[in-house]
Amino acid sequence: MAKQPALGQGVSLLFGDFRDENKFFQCKIERIHPNRFQPRLHFDDDLLAELADSIRENGVIQPLIVKKIAETGNFELVAGERRLRAAKIAGLAEIPVVVMNVDCDDHLLELALIENVQRTDLNAIEEAEAYQKLINSFGYTQEETAKKVGKKRSTITNMLRLLNLPENIKEDVINAVLTEGHARALLRLVDVPELLTHVRNEVVSKQLSVRQTENLVKKESLAPTAEEETKKQTNPKIIELSKKMTSHFGTRVKISQHHGRGRVEIEYSSLNELDRLCVLLLNG
């Protein structure tokens, strides 16, 4: 039995083959409106500039795909956001387009999401949000979503889990401060916000690899939290002092005491934080 091709094997299977010159025409750029459902929110300025230079040299080789706006006679973009932006930067007045019959907004949204997942380098958070939109908008299961974009279901599941991260960690992934691998490792700490922030700072300040991050997460997950350490204490004065010092220094402070002797541990996650703590200690 012949295997049916998945969308993941090429966007041409989704949009068709538009290389025939008779199927496209030159359209004035100002008549093309951006796709309302564009899932890609972040565009690399340097890469756009490179594409614009290529377009100045060679023109737009592959036509954009658009749908006609009946009310105005203008067009809405279906696929080709980067090419459209780069063509504007290059100063083109016209650009080749192919008109596609898109019967409703739901169809436009689906095409925009799938085209972006398949053709462009969405960051991990944008990709996860695209999958979530497919699920929310069309009631797809994860299995159906996987088939739509030609991916394994486990891939969809793992990507969607990234949306459980707090917004600041998502921003780190979007801005390439953390990789998708780092984000996956940090997922184990989402239920312990204080520890998650601590580990994230360690990873960024020390530029830890994904493997090092996984080891750090494992180590910190097994280590007792400041709250757990405090619960172990039986001396109410030590408990209260530990809480006050944690509040004062803005970082975890652990006081260990045994038979009248002990130690005070003050954590820091970067050299800048160490400098801050030194100022507080010396000035205090």
Secondary structure by P-SEA (a helix, b strand, c coil): cccccccccccccccccccccccbbbbcccccccccccccccccaaaaaaaaaaaaaccccbbbbbbbcccccbbbbcccaaaaaaaaaacccbbbbbbbbcccaaaaaaaaaaaaaccccccaaaaaaaaaaaaaaccccaaaaaaaacccaaaaaaaaaaaaccaaaaaaaaaccccaaaaaaaccccccaaaaaaaaaaaaaacccaaaaaaaaaaaaacccaaaaaaacccaaaaaaaaaaaaaaccbbbbbbcccccbbbbbbccaaaaaaaaaaaaac
